[in-house]
């Protein structure tokens, strides 16, 4: 399997918006892993934190151009064009964040984490219109208000996926707590990487 620095080169090459989104989701995945570990809820998790992080970082590498309509089915294909490989475990995590296309539905904590975190990160970055420094000043109540806006909004599918964080057979994290966990991770990421 390839290492993170190789994946960074590929994702950066695909554009700054994807790169920032990938960093945010990766950071959320790491913080969620730590949250579950701290609360002794990882169970018989056999997936390393490193695999959680890599899945978070590369989950959208096929979400562009000719691959967009089949995203996330072509992750391995896109990576192979750069001479990179991922293991089956990481691929299965990524496939579960697009169940409408892949028919792979989230079952594990890591799969639910990617599905919910990816959608929350997307919603938050849309709220600040990709002005990543705006994340620092954004308030949780603004995010909550946006999640519960009228369902006719174009982001209603995204909102439904975010709300799945509280499913007992999913992450079993209350919505406010889930937002706090990911939001803190995103703010940290902005500060570390000086995203603008």
N, C-alpha and C positions, 0 to 999 in steps of 0.2 A: 504494500500500500504506500502511496505517496505521502509526503509530509506537509505540514501546514504552510511552510514557506512556498512550496510549489503551488498550492491552492491559492495563496494570496496573489501570486503573479497572474494567475488565470483570471481571478475575480476582478482584480484591478484593471486588467486588460479589457474586461467587459463593460467598464464604465463606473464613474464615481457614485452614481445612485445605487447601483447594485452592490458596490463595495461597502458603502455605508450601511445599507440594509443588512448585508451579510454580517458585518461587525456587530450590529445591534442584536440580531437574532443569536449569534454565537454567544454573546455576553449573557443574554437572557437564558440560554440553555445551560451555561455554566452555573449561573445563580440558582436556577431551578434544581439542578443536580444537587448543589450544596444544601438547598432547602430540604429536599427529600432525605438526603443523608443525615442532616442534623435532626430531623424529626423521625428518624428510623423508619421511613416509609418506602425506601428503595426496594424492600422485599428481597426476592431472590434475583435482583437485577444482575445480569451478567454482562452488561454493556458498560464499558469504561467511560469515565468522564471525558476522556479524549475523543471517543467516538460521538458522544453527545455534542461536543464542541465542533468537531469537523462537520457533522450533519447539519448543525445550525449554520455554519459558515458557507457551505457549498450548496445548500438546498435549492437555490434558484439559478444555478449556472446554465440551465437550459430554458430559462424563462425569457427568451428573446428571439427575434427573427423567425426563421423557419421552424424552430422548435417550440415556439410559444403555445401553439394550439395543442401540443401533446405534453406540455409541462405537467409533472416532473418525470415523465417516462424516459427521457433521453439523457439523464445526468451522466451515466457511465459513458455514453457515446460522445458527449461533448468533452468530457475529461480525457477520453482516449485520444482525441485530436491533439491534445497537448502532451500526450505520452504519460498521462496520469491514471491511476487506478484507485478504486475504493473497494472495501470489502462488502460482502453481502449484508452484513449487519447495518452498515451505514446506508446502503442503498435501500434496504427495507424501511428504515426510519424515514428517509426522504420520500419514498413512494407513498407512505401513509399520510403525508401532508397534502396530498391531492387526490383524495378518494373518489371524487367525481370522474376523474380521468383514469386513474390506475385501478380502481376497484379493490384497492388495499386500504382497509379501514384501520384506524388507530386502535391498538389493543394495549400497548405497554405505556408506561409513564413517559418514556422518551418520545414515543410517537405522538402522544397527546400533547406533550410539551412543545414539540415543533409545530404542530397544527395551530395551537392556541397562540403561542408566542409570535409566530410569523404573522398572523393576522392582526395581533395587537400592535406590533411594530409598524406594520403597514398603515394602520389607522392613525397611530400617533404621528408618523412622519407626514401623512396627508394633512393632519390638523395644523401642522407647522409649515405646510407647503414646502417641504424638503429644506427648510432653513433650520438645520440641525441645532444651531445654538438656541433656537426658540424652545427646544425641549427643556432647557434648564429652567425657564420661567413658566412652563406649562403646569397647570394644577390638575390633580387627580379628578376633581369634580368636573372639570371641562371634558376630560376623557369619558367619564361616566355619562355625562349629559349627551355626548355624541353617540355613545353606544346605544342609548335608549331613545334616540330620535326616531321619527316615523320610519317604518320599515320600507317605504317606497324609495328611500334614499339608495343610491347606487352601491353603497357599502353595506347593505343589509345582510348579504351572505357572509361577509367578513365579520359582522357583529355576531351573527349566530354562532360562528366558529369560536369567537372569543368567549362567548357565554358558556361554551362547553367545558371551560376550565373548572366549573363547579360540579360537573357530573360526578356522582359517587363512583361510577365505574371508569372514570377518566382520571383527571388530576385530583379531584376532590378538594379544590382550593376555592374558597369564596372569591367572588369577582373582585372585590376591593383589595383583597390580599394579593391576588394574582397581578392586578394592575400595579400595585406597589412594588412587588418583587421585580417585575420587568422594567418598570419605569425607573427605579433606582439603578438597575443595570444599564439602561440606556443613558442616563445622566452621567454615570461613571465613564461610559464609552465616549461620550462627547468630550469629557474633560481629558481623558487619556489620549485620544487620537486627534484632539483639536479639530473636530469636524466642523465644516462651515457650509 
